[in-house]
Amino acid sequence: MQDKKNLTLLQINDVHGYLEEHWEHFYEGNESVYTQVGGYARMAGYIRQVHKERNGSVLLFDGGDTFHGTHPVVDTKGQILLPILREMGIDAMTGHWDFAYGPDYLQELVASLGYPMLAINCYDKKTNRLAFPPFLVKEVNDLKIGVIGIAATIVDKVMPPNFSEGVYFTLGNEELPDYIQKLKKEQNVDLIVVLSHLGLPQDIQLAEEVDGIQVLLSAHTHNRLYEPVTVNDTIIIQSGCHGSFVGRLDLVVKNKQIVEHDHQLVLMDEQIPEDKAMKKIVDEVMRPYRNQLDEVIGATETGLHRHAILESTMDNFLLKGLLDYTKAEVAFSNGWRYGAPIPPGELTMNDIWNIIPVNPPISTITLKGKEIWELMEKSLEVTFSRNPYHQMGGYVKRVLGLNLYAKLENPSGQRMQSLFVGNEPVAMDRLYNVAFITMQGVPHSYGKDRMNLEIHAVDALKEYVIKNRTIEASLRGTVTLI
């Protein structure tokens, strides 16, 4: 009979390039509260602390959305993160936005890390072979842990085409049972851990369908799970976003079974001491960006965040900037989850870049009323589909200039009840002047007279703030559930 063995799994996910401390948003009653948290120095300080406490019986996993999301990270195509990540002690990662610079470039980034990117569901189009290793076996405290990676399945479905150049993605649910059996029979592992970037609804469905997953480290949907979800004997955790939290799962394993577990979602606030060596690295790599990002350009009287699925203040600000510049009737952007909150007060260039770090050109297009209806109906489906595997968001597509009323409980294609542009019912055959950013805002299959303007989003927002000095971007009830 095997003795009981202790193991701690630490999880970071959806850090989105936030190297330093930043604001985070919390609801308290009917109020929004903002607290400064996060940063790799603080995460490293906590991770070092846990290693000491658990005598090294620790594994650390990164759920992906790592190499993207802030200006310094996008500007350097992730290179700025390499000296930081190499010192974190991460054992494996998987990905989603990490493909933003192309799969071949991601391979180069990963080769510099010292730990693998895992994905059982990313294949080379020419050979049909896996583009990344499917699993990893780690030995800790006389335990063999099999770790299986599943990348975001949406990379080749809703992301820009360069994300998936030369590769394609499956859901991973069909491949997973064989890898579990392979690890159990051929590697004789004591524990099966799945590192997934499918999203919490999808991961719960996956755990219901596939036997043998003991721990599932979920990412993508930015859930703050203060208690694990247990499905089909699978312990599922997810740990927020932006490095604001570290997920901790303490396990006791005996005879290849988890006999005890304890979970904490640990807030990376000022009570967590920063690691001095990591702080030095972060300060050094950020130095070239300080003056540019610290520039104060105005103020906001509205707290700006994306922590609302139907409509957000942050995106209302973004879309107001688009409408102001283009004089269009309607403006669209994608329902992105990432982007650190901004409390009422000063607005800096760092805040502007965090809202839209890809800095795309502002685009214009003409759409028929029926196309606008179809865009929003599809957005409701990919956000709220009854089948979790069909959920492809993000949040509901962000839009300003219209009002939509919907019944969420209705089946696909039947949720929208009425739609108004301005105060007038949408005319299905009328052409509307529309502004948008990125093909995620308005896909290429819609509209006519598509045009990219010379001005890019960051410059347009900066002009809008300077012109208005203090901006307001409260919720407007754009999308109403009835």
C-alpha positions in Angstrom: 0.0 0.0 0.0 1.4 3.4 -1.0 1.9 6.1 1.6 0.1 9.3 1.3 1.9 11.9 -0.8 1.5 15.7 -0.8 1.4 17.8 -3.9 0.5 21.4 -4.6 -0.6 22.6 -8.0 -0.4 26.3 -8.7 -2.2 27.9 -11.5 -1.9 31.2 -13.3 -4.1 31.9 -16.4 -5.1 34.7 -18.7 -2.4 37.0 -17.4 -2.6 38.9 -20.8 0.8 40.5 -20.5 0.3 42.4 -17.3 3.8 42.6 -16.1 3.2 45.0 -13.2 0.7 45.8 -10.5 -2.6 47.1 -11.9 -6.1 47.9 -10.9 -8.7 45.1 -10.5 -12.4 45.4 -10.3 -14.7 43.9 -7.7 -18.5 44.1 -7.0 -19.4 44.9 -3.4 -23.2 45.0 -3.1 -24.3 47.5 -5.7 -21.0 49.3 -6.0 -17.8 48.8 -7.9 -14.5 48.7 -6.0 -11.0 49.0 -7.4 -7.9 47.5 -5.8 -4.3 47.4 -7.0 -3.1 43.8 -7.4 -1.0 41.5 -9.5 2.3 41.8 -11.3 4.9 39.0 -11.9 7.0 40.2 -8.9 4.1 39.6 -6.6 3.2 36.3 -8.2 6.8 35.2 -8.0 6.9 36.1 -4.3 3.9 34.0 -3.5 5.1 31.1 -5.6 8.5 31.1 -3.8 6.6 31.2 -0.5 4.6 28.1 -1.4 7.7 26.2 -2.5 9.3 26.8 0.9 6.1 25.9 2.7 5.6 22.6 0.7 9.3 21.6 0.5 9.3 21.9 -3.2 6.4 19.5 -3.8 4.9 22.0 -6.2 4.0 22.3 -9.9 3.2 25.6 -11.5 1.1 25.8 -14.7 0.2 28.7 -17.0 -3.2 28.3 -18.7 -2.2 30.6 -21.6 -3.2 34.1 -22.9 0.3 35.0 -21.8 2.1 36.6 -24.8 -0.4 39.2 -25.5 -2.6 42.0 -24.0 -0.5 45.0 -23.1 1.5 47.4 -25.2 5.0 46.3 -24.2 4.2 42.7 -24.8 2.5 43.3 -28.2 5.2 45.8 -29.3 7.9 43.2 -28.7 5.8 40.2 -29.9 6.2 38.6 -26.4 10.0 38.9 -26.2 9.8 41.2 -23.2 8.3 38.4 -21.2 11.0 35.8 -21.8 13.4 36.8 -19.0 10.5 37.0 -16.6 8.9 33.7 -17.5 12.2 31.8 -17.4 12.5 32.8 -13.7 9.0 31.9 -12.7 9.5 28.1 -12.4 6.6 27.3 -14.7 6.3 23.6 -15.7 4.0 23.8 -18.8 1.6 26.1 -20.6 -1.1 26.0 -23.2 -2.4 28.8 -25.3 -4.9 31.0 -27.2 -3.9 34.7 -27.8 -0.3 33.4 -27.7 -0.8 32.5 -31.4 -1.3 36.2 -32.3 2.1 36.4 -34.1 1.6 33.1 -35.9 2.2 29.5 -34.9 5.8 29.4 -36.2 6.7 32.4 -34.1 5.0 30.9 -31.0 7.3 27.9 -31.5 10.3 30.2 -31.4 9.0 31.8 -28.2 8.4 28.5 -26.5 11.8 27.2 -27.5 13.3 30.1 -25.3 11.2 29.3 -22.2 12.6 26.1 -20.9 9.2 24.5 -20.5 6.7 23.2 -23.1 3.5 24.4 -24.7 1.1 21.5 -24.6 -1.7 20.9 -27.0 -3.4 17.6 -28.1 -5.6 19.5 -30.5 -3.3 21.7 -32.6 -2.3 20.0 -35.9 0.0 20.9 -38.8 -2.2 21.2 -41.9 0.3 19.6 -44.2 1.2 16.5 -42.1 -1.8 16.2 -39.7 0.8 15.8 -37.0 0.6 17.6 -33.7 2.3 21.0 -33.7 3.1 20.9 -30.0 3.8 18.1 -27.5 0.5 16.6 -26.2 1.6 15.9 -22.6 4.3 16.0 -20.0 5.2 13.7 -17.2 6.6 15.3 -14.1 8.0 13.5 -11.0 7.5 15.3 -7.7 7.7 13.8 -4.2 7.7 10.2 -5.6 4.6 11.0 -7.6 4.4 10.7 -11.4 2.0 13.4 -12.7 0.7 13.2 -16.3 -0.2 16.7 -17.6 -2.2 16.9 -20.9 -2.7 20.3 -22.7 -5.7 21.5 -24.7 -5.3 24.8 -26.5 -8.2 27.1 -27.3 -10.3 25.4 -30.0 -11.5 28.8 -31.4 -8.1 29.9 -32.7 -8.9 28.9 -36.2 -12.6 29.7 -36.0 -13.1 33.3 -34.8 -9.6 34.7 -34.5 -7.7 36.6 -37.3 -6.4 34.2 -39.9 -2.7 34.7 -39.1 -3.3 33.1 -35.7 -3.7 29.7 -37.3 -1.5 29.9 -40.4 -0.5 26.4 -41.3 -2.4 24.7 -38.4 -5.9 23.7 -37.4 -7.6 23.0 -34.1 -10.0 20.3 -32.9 -11.9 20.4 -29.6 -9.7 17.8 -28.1 -12.5 15.8 -26.5 -12.0 12.9 -28.9 -8.3 12.7 -28.5 -8.3 13.1 -24.7 -9.4 9.5 -23.6 -6.5 7.9 -25.5 -3.9 10.2 -23.9 -5.3 9.5 -20.5 -5.0 5.7 -21.1 -1.6 6.1 -22.6 -0.3 8.0 -19.5 -1.9 5.4 -17.1 -0.8 2.3 -18.9 2.5 3.2 -20.6 3.8 5.9 -18.1 2.1 4.4 -15.0 1.3 7.9 -13.7 -0.2 8.5 -10.3 -2.3 11.6 -11.3 -3.9 12.9 -14.5 -4.0 16.7 -14.8 -5.5 18.5 -17.8 -4.4 22.0 -18.6 -7.1 23.5 -20.8 -7.9 26.8 -22.5 -11.3 25.8 -23.6 -13.3 27.8 -21.0 -15.1 26.8 -17.9 -18.5 25.8 -19.5 -16.6 23.7 -22.1 -14.3 22.2 -19.5 -17.3 21.2 -17.3 -18.8 19.5 -20.3 -15.5 17.8 -21.1 -15.2 16.5 -17.6 -18.7 15.1 -17.7 -17.9 13.2 -21.0 -14.4 12.0 -20.3 -13.6 9.7 -17.5 -10.2 9.7 -15.7 -9.4 13.4 -15.4 -8.5 14.0 -11.8 -7.7 17.7 -11.9 -8.7 20.1 -14.7 -7.0 23.5 -14.7 -9.4 25.7 -16.7 -8.7 29.0 -18.4 -10.1 31.4 -21.0 -13.3 32.6 -19.4 -11.7 34.6 -16.5 -13.8 32.9 -13.8 -12.8 33.6 -10.2 -13.5 30.2 -8.7 -13.4 30.6 -4.9 -14.4 26.9 -4.6 -13.6 24.1 -7.1 -16.2 22.6 -9.3 -16.3 18.8 -9.0 -17.8 16.9 -12.0 -17.4 13.2 -12.6 -14.7 13.0 -9.9 -12.8 15.8 -11.6 -11.7 18.8 -9.5 -11.9 21.9 -11.7 -10.4 25.3 -10.9 -9.9 28.6 -12.7 -8.1 31.6 -11.3 -9.4 34.9 -12.7 -7.2 36.9 -15.1 -4.5 39.5 -15.5 -2.4 37.8 -12.8 -4.7 39.2 -10.1 -4.9 35.8 -8.5 -3.0 32.6 -8.2 -4.9 29.4 -7.9 -3.7 26.9 -5.3 -4.7 23.3 -5.0 -3.2 21.2 -2.2 -3.6 17.5 -2.8 -3.0 14.3 -0.8 -2.6 11.4 -3.1 -2.7 7.7 -2.2 -2.8 4.7 -4.5 -3.3 6.9 -7.5 -6.4 8.6 -5.9 -6.9 12.1 -4.5 -7.9 11.4 -0.9 -7.8 15.0 0.3 -7.8 18.4 -1.4 -7.9 22.0 -0.4 -8.2 25.0 -2.7 -7.5 28.7 -2.4 -8.0 31.5 -4.9 -5.2 33.8 -3.6 -5.5 37.5 -4.3 -2.2 39.1 -5.3 -2.7 42.2 -3.2 -0.3 44.2 -1.1 -0.3 41.5 1.6 1.8 39.3 -0.7 5.5 40.4 -0.7 7.1 41.0 -4.1 10.1 39.0 -5.1 13.0 41.5 -5.2 14.9 39.7 -8.0 11.8 39.5 -10.2 10.9 43.1 -9.4 14.3 44.1 -10.7 13.8 42.2 -14.0 10.4 43.7 -14.5 11.6 47.2 -13.8 14.5 46.8 -16.3 12.4 45.5 -19.2 9.7 48.2 -18.6 12.1 51.1 -18.4 12.0 52.0 -22.1 8.2 52.3 -21.9 7.8 54.4 -18.8 7.6 57.9 -20.2 5.3 57.0 -23.0 2.8 55.0 -20.8 2.8 57.3 -17.8 1.6 60.3 -19.8 -1.6 61.7 -18.4 -4.0 62.8 -21.1 -7.2 63.5 -19.3 -9.7 61.9 -16.9 -12.7 59.7 -16.6 -15.7 60.2 -14.4 -16.8 56.6 -15.1 -15.1 53.6 -13.9 -14.1 51.7 -17.0 -14.1 47.9 -17.0 -15.2 44.8 -19.0 -16.7 42.8 -16.2 -20.2 42.7 -17.7 -21.3 40.3 -20.4 -24.0 42.4 -22.2 -22.4 45.8 -22.2 -19.4 47.4 -20.6 -18.3 50.9 -19.7 -14.8 50.4 -21.1 -16.1 49.5 -24.5 -18.7 52.3 -24.5 -15.7 54.6 -24.2 -14.0 52.9 -27.0 -17.1 53.0 -29.2 -17.8 56.6 -28.4 -14.4 57.5 -29.6 -15.1 55.6 -32.9 -18.4 57.4 -33.4 -16.9 60.8 -32.6 -14.2 60.4 -35.2 -16.3 58.8 -38.0 -19.7 60.3 -37.4 -21.1 56.8 -38.1 -24.6 55.8 -36.9 -23.4 52.6 -35.2 -20.1 51.3 -33.9 -19.0 47.7 -33.3 -16.1 46.1 -31.5 -15.5 42.6 -30.2 -16.6 41.5 -26.8 -13.1 41.1 -25.4 -12.7 40.0 -21.8 -9.1 41.2 -21.2 -8.1 44.8 -20.3 -7.4 45.9 -16.7 -10.1 48.1 -15.2 -9.6 51.9 -14.8 -11.1 53.6 -11.8 -12.5 57.1 -12.0 -9.7 59.6 -12.1 -6.7 60.3 -14.3 -6.4 58.6 -17.7 -2.9 57.7 -18.9 -1.6 56.4 -22.2 -1.1 53.1 -20.5 -4.8 52.9 -19.8 -5.6 53.6 -23.5 -3.2 50.9 -24.7 -4.6 48.4 -22.2 -8.1 48.9 -23.7 -6.9 48.1 -27.3 -3.3 46.9 -27.3 -3.5 45.6 -30.9 -4.1 49.2 -32.0 -6.0 48.4 -35.2 -7.0 51.0 -37.8 -10.5 52.3 -37.4 -12.6 50.8 -40.2 -15.9 51.9 -41.8 -18.5 49.8 -43.7 -22.1 50.0 -44.8 -24.4 47.3 -43.4 -28.0 46.4 -44.2 -30.3 46.4 -41.2 -30.8 42.6 -41.6 -27.0 42.2 -41.4 -26.9 44.1 -38.1 -29.7 41.9 -36.9 -27.8 38.7 -38.0 -24.5 39.9 -36.4 -26.2 40.4 -33.0 -28.2 37.2 -33.2 -25.0 35.2 -33.9 -23.2 37.0 -31.1 -25.9 36.0 -28.6 -25.6 32.4 -29.8 -21.8 32.1 -29.6 -21.9 33.7 -26.2 -24.9 31.8 -24.7 -25.3 28.6 -26.8 -27.0 25.8 -24.9 -24.1 23.6 -26.1 -21.0 24.8 -24.4 -18.8 23.6 -27.3 -20.6 26.1 -29.5 -19.7 29.0 -27.3 -17.0 30.9 -29.2 -16.8 34.2 -27.2 -15.7 36.6 -25.6 -18.7 38.5 -24.3 -21.6 39.8 -26.4 -20.4 41.9 -29.3 -20.0 45.5 -28.1 -22.1 48.1 -30.0 -23.2 51.7 -29.6 -25.9 53.4 -31.5 -28.6 50.7 -31.2 -30.8 49.1 -28.7 -31.5 45.4 -28.7 -34.1 43.4 -26.7 -33.7 39.7 -26.4 -35.0 36.6 -24.8 -32.0 34.6 -23.7 -33.9 31.4 -23.0 -35.0 31.1 -26.7 -33.2 28.7 -29.1 -30.5 29.7 -31.5 -31.7 32.2 -34.1 -34.8 33.2 -32.1 -33.4 35.3 -29.2 -33.7 38.8 -30.6 -37.2 40.3 -30.2 -36.6 43.9 -31.5 -33.8 46.1 -32.6 -33.6 49.9 -32.9 -31.0 52.1 -34.5 -31.2 55.5 -32.8 -34.8 55.5 -31.7 -36.2 54.0 -34.9 -36.9 50.3 -35.5 -34.2 48.8 -37.7 -35.1 48.9 -41.4 -34.0 45.5 -42.8 -33.1 46.7 -46.3 -31.7 50.1 -45.4 -28.0 50.7 -45.5 -26.4 52.0 -42.2 -23.0 53.7 -41.9 -21.0 51.7 -39.4 -17.6 52.1 -37.7 -15.7 49.2 -36.2 -12.3 47.8 -35.3 -10.9 44.4 -36.4 -12.6 41.6 -38.3 -13.9 40.3 -34.9 -16.0 43.5 -34.8 -17.5 43.0 -38.3 -16.4 39.7 -40.0 -15.3 39.9 -43.7 -18.5 38.2 -44.9 -20.6 41.2 -44.0 -21.3 44.6 -45.6 -19.8 46.5 -48.5 -17.5 49.5 -49.0 -15.2 48.2 -46.2 -12.4 50.7 -45.6 -9.5 51.0 -43.2 -9.0 54.6 -42.2 -5.5 56.1 -41.7 -6.1 56.7 -38.0 -5.6 53.9 -35.5 -7.7 53.2 -32.4 -5.1 54.5 -29.8 -4.7 57.8 -31.6 -8.4 58.3 -32.0 -9.1 57.6 -28.3 -6.3 59.9 -27.3 -7.8 62.7 -29.5 -11.2 62.0 -28.0 -9.9 62.3 -24.4 -7.9 65.4 -25.1 -10.8 67.1 -26.8 -13.2 66.3 -24.0 -10.7 66.5 -21.1 -13.0 64.3 -18.9 -14.9 61.5 -20.5 -18.1 59.7 -19.4 -19.0 56.2 -20.6 -21.8 54.9 -18.4 -24.0 51.9 -19.3 -26.8 52.7 -21.7 -28.9 49.6 -21.7 -27.8 48.8 -25.2 -28.6 45.1 -24.8 -31.7 44.3 -22.6 -32.9 40.9 -21.6 -36.7 40.7 -21.5 
